[in-house]
Amino acid sequence: MINLSDPIERSKLAFKIKQDIDNASQAFLEENEPRKHLGASIVGHNCSAYIWGVFRWLKQEKHDGRVLRFFNRGHLEEARFIKWLQLVGFTVWDVDPQTGKQFRINGVNGHFGGSLDAIIQPPGPYNITQSSIFLGEFKTHNDKSFQKLKKEGVRLSKPQHFKQMSSYGKCYNFKYGLYLAVNKNDDEIWPEIIELDFALADDLFRKADSIINSQTQPPKIAKTETYFECRYCYLAGICHRGEEPEKNCRSCIQAMPTENASWTCMKFNSVIPDEVIIKGCNSWERII
């Protein structure tokens, strides 16, 4: 039995609790397999090789419990954002009434897509045409990122977020979006009404199509991993040091994305079952 009157024993117990929470939250939050589609949230990334590597499941990024809790916080904050808007009279739809699921976009035979945070309608006192409906996008920021956002705006400080919103807006014909951010350090909020760029959205869909249907790695953002974006990229070993990708059908040269979000094996000329894709087969050949 632990002697709670002993400060050293209490410290050991507290540390054990921390370790157990980290391990339990990692097991609870960690996804068993990578995302099946190429997300609109990453197609705006500067490096096409990175986007392709994520889509092709070259390597699954691993995170400990603390980092996974950190990522999960953004999802948990969405309910607070919605409540704040409702308190001042906004009508908010965070799920499609017909399906009970999030509003989605999809393209490239179902291999490209994303989920909207919300669709919102401002109340009368804001003196906006009552038929006006906005895209709603909710994000959490640390203090440094938040201050940069306030100074430069979404398009300059968070270009991937702007590209993501433009993709959603084009699909739903929303000309404007409300980007609502919160500073995790002090709970300050920052709203920005953004005019979305449909031409940019078209470019992103073409980019997604090109990357998804490529059987070879697109150009890397840099030739060496000393470049700042490569130094912190979990795919750097594959791109720059010849590290072998993880074995699964999507990292195999014989697999091709086909219609209805499916994958076809060119070697066996058949659609690959989902349960096989995650593990590959004995004929696996690395795509890179």
C-alpha angles and dihedrals in degrees: 000000000000115000102226091189088069112085091207092054090049091052091050090050093049091050090049090052090052092051092048092050091049092050094043094048091048091053091045099046102033114105116233093220137012122268110286096217132050104256125228086225093069105030088087092060114127095236117068091190089059092050091048092047092052092048092047093050092235090159134356112232113234125211133181124237095268094054092045090052088050092054091044092056091072090059092047091052093060093081089054092051090052092048092051091052092047091051090063094045106269119146107227129193111189094166134036107258090216097054104020088229134104118284108260143192124209139178146151094064092312095305094107125057152111145200126250118229092216150324112232139192120200119230125247098263091068088067094229123140105275091229090060112114122182136201110245121214122180124197138171121217138188115236097265093050092044094053090049089051092053092049101043107020129232099291094058103029098040107022093164090057091050092050091048091052092047090054091052092044094052093052093050096033094241110156093191137037134196111225108197117189134181129203107231090205099061107000094246111156127216122194123192127183107216130197104221124226113230094180089056089050090055089052090051093051090051089048091050091050092051094048096043093050096044118111090192132057113268119231116298120235090240139013095229133040092235087084107108096242091049095048092068098034116112089213094057093102091057095043099043111017105039094249112172114250119238114272116257135116095265092058090051123100090224095062123090129182110242139175125313092029090290133135126227127204111223092198094057095024094227141109110267116236114237092241090057096047094067094056107026125210140264091273092061115143118186113247092214 
